[in-house]
Amino acid sequence: MLVLSGPYINQTAQAFFEDQVKYKFVHHWYPMLSDSSPEKRFQAARAFLTYPEWSLPLLRNAIMNPDSENVSWQIAMLIGMLGDSTDVPPLLKIWRELGMDENSPIWLGAMRRLYWKSRGPDPRTPVLKSLAVNFTENSAETEIDEKALNLLFQIENPANTSRFIRVSANYWLTITDENIPSKYFWIPAGGRIESSIKANIYPASHAENIRLDFRIWEVGVPEPILHRTGEIRFIVK
């Protein structure tokens, strides 16, 4: 005679239910996140939000796996709702690789939400450790004196929590042939980043210098936390 107790039956039923849900996440709801039908995308997103303990590991695996391709904005959106600040660096890496597109606000919104969910209260702001300019004349012969400029900078985070920042550079008394995009950085507690912003400029023939406005924002804050103004001198032919 086979005798089954109530707790054993409940545990077996729960394990079966969990296996079925996890299977549907991988083989049904996850592919539906990128479906062309808005209704199917909504159904999939609802499932992910209903069972975060099973869906979040799957979403994180999608952004951590170096072989992953075409990580959709829906995944970024859901991680922004379910994850924490540790998810910002991998999202930022993928977003940089994707480049600017119409879905950028969704990615940035997800990262900003994750950052402010767990931002520490340490009032110390990032510090600009160095700022330098290198530029060379383009080798191509043109009627206009075009120069390729490279703005080099180092920024340090003295706080005991990570900081998510945006860096921008604007030039005056010259013309640039492009809209110079801001750059975003995740700086761990006590960490430092070194990077650069490139631009092509066309100095006026009568000018001996151009003006630089360099700004650092904390992502999610409307006012810059640092604004450095300076002059870049160069030799006129």
Secondary structure, DSSP 8 states (H G I E B T S, - for coil): -----HHHHHHHHHHHHHHHHHHHIIIIIHHHTT-S-HHHHHHHHHHHHH-HHHHHHHHHHHHH-TT-----HHHHHHHHHH--GGGHHHHHHHHHHH-S-TTHHHHHHHHHHHHHHS--------EEEEEEEEEEE-SS--SS--EEEEEEEEEE--SSS-EEEEEEEEEESEEESS----EEEEE-TT-EEEEEEEEEEEE-TT-SEEEEEEEEEETT-SS-SEEEEEEEE----
